[in-house]
Amino acid sequence: MNRTAKSLRFLVEKWLAPTAATPVRVTRFGRTHASQSRYVQVESQRQEGSIAIFFFRHGDGTWCVFPPDASRLTMRVHAGAG
């Protein structure tokens, strides 16, 4: 999948399908406490009521509707050790 398919604009259009009658707006943005990754909350007003979706930026620069995995501590062995 190319980067355009994971851009914030692409995902907002895919999930919320904004039109002149149902525009979208950013209602919240910032960084998560745990991983300091960026997030954006986008909201749209519909006849049925409002809908809001959080989008999260991943380490490779793409945006998704789920947060990135938390970094875990790892242990490595160097070939010259021993």
Buried (B, 14 or more C-beta within 10 A) or exposed (E): EEEEEBBBEBBBEEBBEBEEEEEBEEEEEEEBEEBEBBBBBBBBEEEEEEBEBBBBBBEEEBBBEEBBEEEEEEEEEEEEEE
